[in-house]
Amino acid sequence: MIIVSLRPAVVRVLKCVVSLVAVVLAAAPAVAEQAAATPLVPVALLPFQDRATEGAAPRPGGPVGDGGKVTDLLFAELVVEPALMLIEREDIRKLLDEQELNLTGLANPATATRVGQLTGAKILIAGSVFRVDNSQYLVAKIIGTETSRVLGASVKGTARDDLGGLADRLATEIVKVVTERGGELLPKVVTRDDRLADLKKALPAGERPTLFVEIKEQHIAPVVAIVAGPGGLVVIDPAAETEMTLFAKEAGFAVVDPKEGKRSAAAVLVLGEAISEPAVRHGNLISAKARLEVKAVDQATGKVLAIDRQTTVATDLTEQIAAKTALQEASALIAERLLPKIAGFRPTERAP
């Protein structure tokens, strides 16, 4: 009797559960789409300088190594911040070693653009730790790599204050600046139509040389995929090549198809190599970093007419789409700069 009496209640509970699951599943695409649209900004945290001991012998009891400690503490605080996407610290160390850049140069707004191109970061965070009498200061510079705009954040405490507490307060101030005033650091969002319009204005009048566009692209995958080649390299759809071709055709260039046409039919060869790889994961989103190098070559003489390179970062729900988006962005930026340089090129007349 008890089992029979409970059956209607069980049925009602099951119906509620099924309805709830259906609602969650129906809402999942919308949630995913909203997550993909989240404007996460790639941020590079540079090592903080310890100005108390810079250029001087360490003092007994002084804050030796405080710059490194603050950098570690800030990274731990900022890496879990939903509004930021921190670039891996190993990439920053590699940048410092390979480019032989010192901390002073990196924190200079004049060189921020170069650092942004190398790392894909839109915002740099640099700073210093120092003491004045019995007060201790943590000061951060927040630099837009594409605008060279600089904002600041700082906290003050006593010499006896816990460094972790001060770093936590500084992290809060940094997040506040980036979320509330980030628009001052980042350039205006430019659409493809805007870029095409600007490109057409920059092009000289007259005929355009025929182009042959060939850009080899590879994606470094963390795992071996079905299409993976040697070394874990995955050949992906020609995103950079397609974007370059699109910009060239919209700008009035005739483009020879690399598969159907003949290479010799083009006056200028636009040749490039592109590589992309996953950067960091942030919740349901994953970012990918891409680097593209392109050169324009005179078909007849082999002379290099122009050369350019670009590093970009893009974020999406899937690694492959993020990689393609990053490659497209890099190609579009190069097209804006490269195509005006070769628009007025006239091929050398070949001897009969």
C-alpha positions as YAML, in Angstrom:
chain: A
units: angstrom
residues:
- id: 1
  name: MET
  ca: [0.00, 0.00, 0.00]
- id: 2
  name: ILE
  ca: [2.81, 2.42, 0.83]
- id: 3
  name: ILE
  ca: [4.58, 1.77, -2.48]
- id: 4
  name: VAL
  ca: [1.36, 2.29, -4.43]
- id: 5
  name: SER
  ca: [0.63, 5.57, -2.64]
- id: 6
  name: LEU
  ca: [4.10, 6.93, -3.39]
- id: 7
  name: ARG
  ca: [3.98, 6.28, -7.13]
- id: 8
  name: PRO
  ca: [2.11, 9.46, -8.10]
- id: 9
  name: ALA
  ca: [4.56, 11.57, -6.08]
- id: 10
  name: VAL
  ca: [7.52, 9.80, -7.68]
- id: 11
  name: VAL
  ca: [6.04, 10.41, -11.11]
- id: 12
  name: ARG
  ca: [5.61, 14.10, -10.33]
- id: 13
  name: VAL
  ca: [9.22, 14.36, -9.13]
- id: 14
  name: LEU
  ca: [10.51, 12.62, -12.22]
- id: 15
  name: LYS
  ca: [8.49, 14.95, -14.42]
- id: 16
  name: CYS
  ca: [9.99, 17.95, -12.64]
- id: 17
  name: VAL
  ca: [13.50, 16.54, -13.06]
- id: 18
  name: VAL
  ca: [12.94, 15.87, -16.77]
- id: 19
  name: SER
  ca: [11.56, 19.38, -17.25]
- id: 20
  name: LEU
  ca: [14.52, 20.91, -15.44]
- id: 21
  name: VAL
  ca: [16.99, 18.94, -17.53]
- id: 22
  name: ALA
  ca: [15.19, 20.02, -20.69]
- id: 23
  name: VAL
  ca: [15.40, 23.67, -19.66]
- id: 24
  name: VAL
  ca: [19.12, 23.36, -18.88]
- id: 25
  name: LEU
  ca: [19.84, 21.66, -22.19]
- id: 26
  name: ALA
  ca: [17.81, 24.23, -24.10]
- id: 27
  name: ALA
  ca: [19.66, 27.06, -22.39]
- id: 28
  name: ALA
  ca: [23.12, 25.54, -22.91]
- id: 29
  name: PRO
  ca: [23.68, 26.93, -26.43]
- id: 30
  name: ALA
  ca: [22.66, 30.41, -25.28]
- id: 31
  name: VAL
  ca: [24.99, 30.19, -22.29]
- id: 32
  name: ALA
  ca: [27.83, 28.98, -24.51]
- id: 33
  name: GLU
  ca: [27.17, 31.78, -27.00]
- id: 34
  name: GLN
  ca: [27.17, 34.33, -24.20]
- id: 35
  name: ALA
  ca: [30.44, 32.91, -22.87]
- id: 36
  name: ALA
  ca: [32.02, 33.11, -26.31]
- id: 37
  name: ALA
  ca: [31.02, 36.77, -26.51]
- id: 38
  name: THR
  ca: [32.66, 37.58, -23.18]
- id: 39
  name: PRO
  ca: [35.24, 40.29, -23.91]
- id: 40
  name: LEU
  ca: [38.26, 38.71, -22.26]
- id: 41
  name: VAL
  ca: [41.44, 40.71, -22.68]
- id: 42
  name: PRO
  ca: [44.84, 38.98, -23.05]
- id: 43
  name: VAL
  ca: [47.05, 40.38, -20.29]
- id: 44
  name: ALA
  ca: [50.80, 39.93, -19.76]
- id: 45
  name: LEU
  ca: [52.08, 40.30, -16.21]
- id: 46
  name: LEU
  ca: [55.72, 41.37, -16.27]
- id: 47
  name: PRO
  ca: [58.13, 40.86, -13.35]
- id: 48
  name: PHE
  ca: [57.91, 43.64, -10.79]
- id: 49
  name: GLN
  ca: [61.10, 45.52, -9.99]
- id: 50
  name: ASP
  ca: [62.43, 45.79, -6.47]
- id: 51
  name: ARG
  ca: [63.43, 49.45, -6.40]
- id: 52
  name: ALA
  ca: [64.52, 49.30, -2.78]
- id: 53
  name: THR
  ca: [67.56, 47.22, -3.72]
- id: 54
  name: GLU
  ca: [67.97, 48.24, -7.36]
- id: 55
  name: GLY
  ca: [71.56, 49.28, -7.99]
- id: 56
  name: ALA
  ca: [72.52, 48.90, -4.33]
- id: 57
  name: ALA
  ca: [73.77, 46.21, -2.03]
- id: 58
  name: PRO
  ca: [71.01, 44.36, -0.14]
- id: 59
  name: ARG
  ca: [70.29, 45.79, 3.28]
- id: 60
  name: PRO
  ca: [69.99, 43.51, 6.31]
- id: 61
  name: GLY
  ca: [66.29, 42.96, 6.85]
- id: 62
  name: GLY
  ca: [65.50, 44.84, 3.63]
- id: 63
  name: PRO
  ca: [62.89, 43.68, 1.10]
- id: 64
  name: VAL
  ca: [65.29, 41.56, -0.96]
- id: 65
  name: GLY
  ca: [63.36, 39.69, -3.65]
- id: 66
  name: ASP
  ca: [60.07, 41.46, -2.89]
- id: 67
  name: GLY
  ca: [59.58, 42.23, -6.59]
- id: 68
  name: GLY
  ca: [59.58, 38.54, -7.44]
- id: 69
  name: LYS
  ca: [57.32, 37.70, -4.52]
- id: 70
  name: VAL
  ca: [54.79, 40.35, -5.54]
- id: 71
  name: THR
  ca: [54.83, 39.07, -9.13]
- id: 72
  name: ASP
  ca: [54.07, 35.54, -7.92]
- id: 73
  name: LEU
  ca: [51.31, 36.73, -5.60]
- id: 74
  name: LEU
  ca: [49.70, 38.92, -8.26]
- id: 75
  name: PHE
  ca: [49.73, 36.12, -10.80]
- id: 76
  name: ALA
  ca: [48.00, 33.81, -8.33]
- id: 77
  name: GLU
  ca: [45.32, 36.45, -7.73]
- id: 78
  name: LEU
  ca: [44.81, 37.56, -11.32]
- id: 79
  name: VAL
  ca: [44.88, 34.15, -13.01]
- id: 80
  name: VAL
  ca: [41.53, 33.24, -11.41]
- id: 81
  name: GLU
  ca: [39.93, 36.59, -12.23]
- id: 82
  name: PRO
  ca: [37.01, 35.99, -14.67]
- id: 83
  name: ALA
  ca: [37.52, 39.28, -16.52]
- id: 84
  name: LEU
  ca: [41.17, 38.69, -17.39]
- id: 85
  name: MET
  ca: [43.05, 36.14, -19.49]
- id: 86
  name: LEU
  ca: [46.66, 35.97, -18.36]
- id: 87
  name: ILE
  ca: [49.32, 34.87, -20.81]
- id: 88
  name: GLU
  ca: [51.47, 32.03, -19.55]
- id: 89
  name: ARG
  ca: [54.46, 33.19, -17.53]
- id: 90
  name: GLU
  ca: [56.72, 30.82, -19.45]
- id: 91
  name: ASP
  ca: [55.94, 32.78, -22.62]
- id: 92
  name: ILE
  ca: [56.97, 35.98, -20.86]
- id: 93
  name: ARG
  ca: [60.24, 34.45, -19.65]
- id: 94
  name: LYS
  ca: [60.96, 33.19, -23.15]
- id: 95
  name: LEU
  ca: [60.31, 36.66, -24.52]
- id: 96
  name: LEU
  ca: [62.73, 38.23, -22.04]
- id: 97
  name: ASP
  ca: [65.44, 35.69, -22.84]
- id: 98
  name: GLU
  ca: [65.11, 35.59, -26.63]
- id: 99
  name: GLN
  ca: [64.61, 39.29, -27.23]
- id: 100
  name: GLU
  ca: [67.11, 40.35, -24.55]
- id: 101
  name: LEU
  ca: [64.69, 42.98, -23.29]
- id: 102
  name: ASN
  ca: [65.20, 44.44, -19.84]
- id: 103
  name: LEU
  ca: [62.38, 45.29, -17.48]
- id: 104
  name: THR
  ca: [62.76, 49.03, -17.91]
- id: 105
  name: GLY
  ca: [62.34, 48.74, -21.67]
- id: 106
  name: LEU
  ca: [59.34, 46.46, -21.37]
- id: 107
  name: ALA
  ca: [57.53, 48.85, -19.08]
- id: 108
  name: ASN
  ca: [58.12, 51.78, -21.40]
- id: 109
  name: PRO
  ca: [54.95, 52.67, -23.36]
- id: 110
  name: ALA
  ca: [57.10, 53.34, -26.43]
- id: 111
  name: THR
  ca: [58.03, 49.64, -26.61]
- id: 112
  name: ALA
  ca: [54.68, 48.26, -25.45]
- id: 113
  name: THR
  ca: [53.53, 47.75, -29.04]
- id: 114
  name: ARG
  ca: [56.48, 45.52, -29.77]
- id: 115
  name: VAL
  ca: [55.83, 43.43, -26.66]
- id: 116
  name: GLY
  ca: [52.16, 43.12, -27.59]
- id: 117
  name: GLN
  ca: [53.03, 41.86, -31.06]
- id: 118
  name: LEU
  ca: [55.43, 39.30, -29.62]
- id: 119
  name: THR
  ca: [53.09, 37.96, -26.93]
- id: 120
  name: GLY
  ca: [49.61, 38.76, -28.26]
- id: 121
  name: ALA
  ca: [48.86, 40.75, -25.11]
- id: 122
  name: LYS
  ca: [46.53, 43.73, -25.36]
- id: 123
  name: ILE
  ca: [47.47, 44.98, -21.89]
- id: 124
  name: LEU
  ca: [50.77, 44.87, -20.02]
- id: 125
  name: ILE
  ca: [51.01, 45.05, -16.25]
- id: 126
  name: ALA
  ca: [54.40, 46.12, -14.91]
- id: 127
  name: GLY
  ca: [55.38, 47.70, -11.65]
- id: 128
  name: SER
  ca: [57.67, 48.06, -8.72]
- id: 129
  name: VAL
  ca: [57.98, 47.58, -4.97]
- id: 130
  name: PHE
  ca: [59.73, 50.11, -2.75]
- id: 131
  name: ARG
  ca: [59.88, 51.51, 0.75]
- id: 132
  name: VAL
  ca: [60.07, 55.07, 2.00]
- id: 133
  name: ASP
  ca: [60.86, 55.37, 5.69]
- id: 134
  name: ASN
  ca: [58.30, 53.12, 7.40]
- id: 135
  name: SER
  ca: [55.88, 52.95, 4.45]
- id: 136
  name: GLN
  ca: [55.82, 50.30, 1.75]
- id: 137
  name: TYR
  ca: [54.40, 50.90, -1.74]
- id: 138
  name: LEU
  ca: [53.28, 48.57, -4.52]
- id: 139
  name: VAL
  ca: [52.81, 50.48, -7.78]
- id: 140
  name: ALA
  ca: [51.54, 49.04, -11.06]
- id: 141
  name: LYS
  ca: [51.60, 50.46, -14.58]
- id: 142
  name: ILE
  ca: [48.74, 49.20, -16.78]
- id: 143
  name: ILE
  ca: [49.70, 49.78, -20.42]
- id: 144
  name: GLY
  ca: [47.65, 49.34, -23.60]
- id: 145
  name: THR
  ca: [49.99, 47.72, -26.12]
- id: 146
  name: GLU
  ca: [48.13, 49.09, -29.15]
- id: 147
  name: THR
  ca: [47.41, 52.57, -27.80]
- id: 148
  name: SER
  ca: [50.44, 53.21, -25.53]
- id: 149
  name: ARG
  ca: [47.99, 54.62, -23.00]
- id: 150
  name: VAL
  ca: [49.04, 54.17, -19.37]
- id: 151
  name: LEU
  ca: [46.89, 53.91, -16.27]
- id: 152
  name: GLY
  ca: [48.07, 53.28, -12.75]
- id: 153
  name: ALA
  ca: [47.16, 51.41, -9.61]
- id: 154
  name: SER
  ca: [48.90, 51.45, -6.26]
- id: 155
  name: VAL
  ca: [48.56, 50.48, -2.62]
- id: 156
  name: LYS
  ca: [50.36, 51.71, 0.47]
- id: 157
  name: GLY
  ca: [51.09, 49.97, 3.74]
- id: 158
  name: THR
  ca: [53.56, 49.98, 6.56]
- id: 159
  name: ALA
  ca: [56.91, 48.23, 6.42]
- id: 160
  name: ARG
  ca: [55.50, 45.60, 8.75]
- id: 161
  name: ASP
  ca: [52.42, 44.83, 6.67]
- id: 162
  name: ASP
  ca: [52.10, 41.37, 5.17]
- id: 163
  name: LEU
  ca: [53.25, 41.43, 1.53]
- id: 164
  name: GLY
  ca: [50.49, 38.99, 0.58]
- id: 165
  name: GLY
  ca: [47.80, 41.32, 1.85]
- id: 166
  name: LEU
  ca: [49.24, 44.27, -0.06]
- id: 167
  name: ALA
  ca: [49.50, 42.20, -3.27]
- id: 168
  name: ASP
  ca: [45.88, 41.12, -2.83]
- id: 169
  name: ARG
  ca: [44.79, 44.74, -2.53]
- id: 170
  name: LEU
  ca: [46.83, 45.70, -5.59]
- id: 171
  name: ALA
  ca: [45.27, 42.86, -7.61]
- id: 172
  name: THR
  ca: [41.82, 44.22, -6.71]
- id: 173
  name: GLU
  ca: [42.84, 47.70, -7.85]
- id: 174
  name: ILE
  ca: [44.27, 46.35, -11.12]
- id: 175
  name: VAL
  ca: [41.09, 44.42, -11.91]
- id: 176
  name: LYS
  ca: [39.05, 47.52, -11.13]
- id: 177
  name: VAL
  ca: [41.09, 49.64, -13.53]
- id: 178
  name: VAL
  ca: [40.96, 47.06, -16.34]
- id: 179
  name: THR
  ca: [37.23, 46.37, -16.04]
- id: 180
  name: GLU
  ca: [36.11, 49.97, -15.52]
- id: 181
  name: ARG
  ca: [38.61, 51.87, -17.67]
- id: 182
  name: GLY
  ca: [39.87, 49.18, -20.05]
- id: 183
  name: GLY
  ca: [38.24, 50.99, -22.95]
- id: 184
  name: GLU
  ca: [40.80, 53.76, -22.54]
- id: 185
  name: LEU
  ca: [43.63, 51.28, -23.03]
- id: 186
  name: LEU
  ca: [42.24, 49.34, -25.97]
- id: 187
  name: PRO
  ca: [41.80, 50.63, -29.52]
- id: 188
  name: LYS
  ca: [38.40, 51.07, -31.06]
- id: 189
  name: VAL
  ca: [36.93, 47.83, -32.38]
- id: 190
  name: VAL
  ca: [37.38, 47.81, -36.16]
- id: 191
  name: THR
  ca: [35.14, 45.70, -38.38]
- id: 192
  name: ARG
  ca: [36.17, 44.05, -41.63]
- id: 193
  name: ASP
  ca: [34.12, 46.61, -43.58]
- id: 194
  name: ASP
  ca: [35.96, 49.43, -41.79]
- id: 195
  name: ARG
  ca: [39.31, 47.90, -42.65]
- id: 196
  name: LEU
  ca: [38.37, 47.41, -46.28]
- id: 197
  name: ALA
  ca: [37.21, 51.02, -46.51]
- id: 198
  name: ASP
  ca: [40.48, 52.27, -44.99]
- id: 199
  name: LEU
  ca: [42.49, 50.00, -47.27]
- id: 200
  name: LYS
  ca: [40.78, 51.30, -50.41]
- id: 201
  name: LYS
  ca: [41.50, 54.88, -49.33]
- id: 202
  name: ALA
  ca: [45.18, 54.04, -48.86]
- id: 203
  name: LEU
  ca: [45.59, 52.47, -52.30]
- id: 204
  name: PRO
  ca: [46.95, 54.56, -55.18]
- id: 205
  name: ALA
  ca: [44.94, 54.97, -58.36]
- id: 206
  name: GLY
  ca: [45.72, 52.81, -61.38]
- id: 207
  name: GLU
  ca: [45.94, 49.16, -62.31]
- id: 208
  name: ARG
  ca: [46.84, 46.52, -59.76]
- id: 209
  name: PRO
  ca: [49.38, 43.72, -60.35]
- id: 210
  name: THR
  ca: [48.09, 40.15, -60.48]
- id: 211
  name: LEU
  ca: [48.78, 38.25, -57.27]
- id: 212
  name: PHE
  ca: [49.45, 34.65, -56.37]
- id: 213
  name: VAL
  ca: [48.70, 34.09, -52.68]
- id: 214
  name: GLU
  ca: [50.12, 31.05, -50.92]
- id: 215
  name: ILE
  ca: [50.31, 30.88, -47.12]
- id: 216
  name: LYS
  ca: [51.23, 27.63, -45.42]
- id: 217
  name: GLU
  ca: [49.45, 27.14, -42.11]
- id: 218
  name: GLN
  ca: [49.96, 24.73, -39.24]
- id: 219
  name: HIS
  ca: [48.43, 24.38, -35.80]
- id: 220
  name: ILE
  ca: [50.39, 22.96, -32.89]
- id: 221
  name: ALA
  ca: [47.93, 20.72, -31.09]
- id: 222
  name: PRO
  ca: [48.45, 19.50, -27.51]
- id: 223
  name: VAL
  ca: [47.26, 16.05, -28.53]
- id: 224
  name: VAL
  ca: [47.67, 14.06, -31.73]
- id: 225
  name: ALA
  ca: [44.61, 14.49, -33.90]
- id: 226
  name: ILE
  ca: [43.44, 12.45, -36.88]
- id: 227
  name: VAL
  ca: [44.98, 14.97, -39.27]
- id: 228
  name: ALA
  ca: [48.11, 15.41, -37.20]
- id: 229
  name: GLY
  ca: [51.45, 15.23, -38.91]
- id: 230
  name: PRO
  ca: [54.98, 14.87, -37.56]
- id: 231
  name: GLY
  ca: [55.61, 16.65, -34.29]
- id: 232
  name: GLY
  ca: [51.94, 17.11, -33.48]
- id: 233
  name: LEU
  ca: [51.45, 19.71, -36.22]
- id: 234
  name: VAL
  ca: [47.93, 19.84, -37.59]
- id: 235
  name: VAL
  ca: [47.20, 21.17, -41.04]
- id: 236
  name: ILE
  ca: [44.12, 23.38, -40.87]
- id: 237
  name: ASP
  ca: [41.99, 25.19, -43.41]
- id: 238
  name: PRO
  ca: [43.82, 28.13, -45.03]
- id: 239
  name: ALA
  ca: [42.30, 30.88, -42.86]
- id: 240
  name: ALA
  ca: [45.14, 33.38, -43.39]
- id: 241
  name: GLU
  ca: [45.36, 32.67, -47.11]
- id: 242
  name: THR
  ca: [41.61, 33.06, -47.55]
- id: 243
  name: GLU
  ca: [41.56, 36.36, -45.64]
- id: 244
  name: MET
  ca: [44.48, 37.77, -47.61]
- id: 245
  name: THR
  ca: [42.82, 36.76, -50.87]
- id: 246
  name: LEU
  ca: [39.54, 38.35, -49.79]
- id: 247
  name: PHE
  ca: [41.21, 41.67, -48.97]
- id: 248
  name: ALA
  ca: [43.21, 41.60, -52.22]
- id: 249
  name: LYS
  ca: [40.15, 40.98, -54.39]
- id: 250
  name: GLU
  ca: [38.09, 43.61, -52.57]
- id: 251
  name: ALA
  ca: [40.95, 46.06, -53.16]
- id: 252
  name: GLY
  ca: [40.86, 45.44, -56.91]
- id: 253
  name: PHE
  ca: [43.70, 42.95, -57.31]
- id: 254
  name: ALA
  ca: [43.33, 39.99, -59.64]
- id: 255
  name: VAL
  ca: [44.28, 36.83, -57.73]
- id: 256
  name: VAL
  ca: [45.41, 33.56, -59.32]
- id: 257
  name: ASP
  ca: [43.95, 30.51, -57.59]
- id: 258
  name: PRO
  ca: [46.86, 28.55, -56.03]
- id: 259
  name: LYS
  ca: [45.27, 25.20, -56.94]
- id: 260
  name: GLU
  ca: [43.65, 25.84, -60.30]
- id: 261
  name: GLY
  ca: [45.81, 28.65, -61.73]
- id: 262
  name: LYS
  ca: [49.43, 28.91, -62.76]
- id: 263
  name: ARG
  ca: [51.97, 30.54, -60.48]
- id: 264
  name: SER
  ca: [53.73, 32.04, -63.49]
- id: 265
  name: ALA
  ca: [50.58, 34.02, -64.41]
- id: 266
  name: ALA
  ca: [51.03, 36.35, -61.43]
- id: 267
  name: ALA
  ca: [53.27, 39.41, -61.34]
- id: 268
  name: VAL
  ca: [53.64, 39.33, -57.55]
- id: 269
  name: LEU
  ca: [53.90, 36.30, -55.30]
- id: 270
  name: VAL
  ca: [52.45, 36.81, -51.80]
- id: 271
  name: LEU
  ca: [54.08, 34.01, -49.83]
- id: 272
  name: GLY
  ca: [53.77, 33.32, -46.15]
- id: 273
  name: GLU
  ca: [53.97, 30.92, -43.25]
- id: 274
  name: ALA
  ca: [51.53, 30.83, -40.35]
- id: 275
  name: ILE
  ca: [51.48, 28.90, -37.13]
- id: 276
  name: SER
  ca: [48.94, 28.81, -34.34]
- id: 277
  name: GLU
  ca: [48.81, 27.12, -30.96]
- id: 278
  name: PRO
  ca: [46.53, 27.02, -27.92]
- id: 279
  name: ALA
  ca: [47.37, 29.68, -25.36]
- id: 280
  name: VAL
  ca: [45.31, 29.52, -22.17]
- id: 281
  name: ARG
  ca: [41.93, 28.17, -21.11]
- id: 282
  name: HIS
  ca: [39.54, 30.36, -19.13]
- id: 283
  name: GLY
  ca: [36.41, 28.53, -18.02]
- id: 284
  name: ASN
  ca: [34.59, 27.30, -21.13]
- id: 285
  name: LEU
  ca: [36.71, 29.50, -23.37]
- id: 286
  name: ILE
  ca: [40.08, 28.76, -24.89]
- id: 287
  name: SER
  ca: [42.43, 31.20, -26.55]
- id: 288
  name: ALA
  ca: [44.82, 30.55, -29.40]
- id: 289
  name: LYS
  ca: [47.86, 32.53, -30.44]
- id: 290
  name: ALA
  ca: [48.84, 32.87, -34.08]
- id: 291
  name: ARG
  ca: [51.90, 34.26, -35.82]
- id: 292
  name: LEU
  ca: [51.97, 35.09, -39.52]
- id: 293
  name: GLU
  ca: [54.93, 36.10, -41.67]
- id: 294
  name: VAL
  ca: [54.32, 37.29, -45.25]
- id: 295
  name: LYS
  ca: [56.49, 38.62, -48.05]
- id: 296
  name: ALA
  ca: [55.67, 39.96, -51.51]
- id: 297
  name: VAL
  ca: [58.09, 38.91, -54.24]
- id: 298
  name: ASP
  ca: [58.52, 40.05, -57.83]
- id: 299
  name: GLN
  ca: [57.78, 36.97, -59.90]
- id: 300
  name: ALA
  ca: [60.19, 37.94, -62.67]
- id: 301
  name: THR
  ca: [63.25, 38.88, -60.64]
- id: 302
  name: GLY
  ca: [62.72, 37.27, -57.23]
- id: 303
  name: LYS
  ca: [63.20, 40.65, -55.56]
- id: 304
  name: VAL
  ca: [61.41, 41.07, -52.23]
- id: 305
  name: LEU
  ca: [59.04, 44.02, -52.56]
- id: 306
  name: ALA
  ca: [57.65, 44.06, -49.03]
- id: 307
  name: ILE
  ca: [57.69, 41.95, -45.90]
- id: 308
  name: ASP
  ca: [55.58, 41.95, -42.73]
- id: 309
  name: ARG
  ca: [54.70, 39.89, -39.67]
- id: 310
  name: GLN
  ca: [51.96, 39.85, -37.04]
- id: 311
  name: THR
  ca: [51.09, 38.01, -33.82]
- id: 312
  name: THR
  ca: [47.48, 37.89, -32.60]
- id: 313
  name: VAL
  ca: [45.36, 36.13, -29.99]
- id: 314
  name: ALA
  ca: [41.71, 35.10, -30.31]
- id: 315
  name: THR
  ca: [39.25, 33.42, -27.96]
- id: 316
  name: ASP
  ca: [36.41, 31.00, -28.66]
- id: 317
  name: LEU
  ca: [34.68, 27.90, -27.32]
- id: 318
  name: THR
  ca: [36.82, 25.60, -29.46]
- id: 319
  name: GLU
  ca: [40.54, 25.57, -30.06]
- id: 320
  name: GLN
  ca: [40.29, 25.28, -33.85]
- id: 321
  name: ILE
  ca: [37.90, 28.20, -34.26]
- id: 322
  name: ALA
  ca: [40.03, 30.36, -31.96]
- id: 323
  name: ALA
  ca: [43.10, 29.49, -34.04]
- id: 324
  name: LYS
  ca: [41.36, 30.31, -37.33]
- id: 325
  name: THR
  ca: [40.09, 33.60, -35.93]
- id: 326
  name: ALA
  ca: [43.57, 34.56, -34.75]
- id: 327
  name: LEU
  ca: [45.03, 33.74, -38.17]
- id: 328
  name: GLN
  ca: [42.32, 35.72, -39.95]
- id: 329
  name: GLU
  ca: [42.97, 38.73, -37.72]
- id: 330
  name: ALA
  ca: [46.72, 38.55, -38.34]
- id: 331
  name: SER
  ca: [46.18, 38.27, -42.09]
- id: 332
  name: ALA
  ca: [43.76, 41.20, -42.17]
- id: 333
  name: LEU
  ca: [46.21, 43.43, -40.28]
- id: 334
  name: ILE
  ca: [49.05, 42.52, -42.63]
- id: 335
  name: ALA
  ca: [46.85, 43.01, -45.70]
- id: 336
  name: GLU
  ca: [46.11, 46.58, -44.58]
- id: 337
  name: ARG
  ca: [49.83, 47.34, -44.47]
- id: 338
  name: LEU
  ca: [51.16, 45.15, -47.28]
- id: 339
  name: LEU
  ca: [48.74, 45.69, -50.16]
- id: 340
  name: PRO
  ca: [49.24, 49.48, -50.44]
- id: 341
  name: LYS
  ca: [53.00, 48.87, -50.78]
- id: 342
  name: ILE
  ca: [52.58, 46.65, -53.84]
- id: 343
  name: ALA
  ca: [49.49, 48.23, -55.41]
- id: 344
  name: GLY
  ca: [51.53, 50.43, -57.74]
- id: 345
  name: PHE
  ca: [54.03, 47.75, -58.70]
- id: 346
  name: ARG
  ca: [54.68, 47.35, -62.42]
- id: 347
  name: PRO
  ca: [56.32, 44.09, -63.52]
- id: 348
  name: THR
  ca: [59.61, 44.26, -65.34]
- id: 349
  name: GLU
  ca: [59.31, 43.64, -69.05]
- id: 350
  name: ARG
  ca: [60.89, 40.34, -69.90]
- id: 351
  name: ALA
  ca: [63.27, 40.09, -72.84]
- id: 352
  name: PRO
  ca: [61.89, 38.09, -75.78]
...
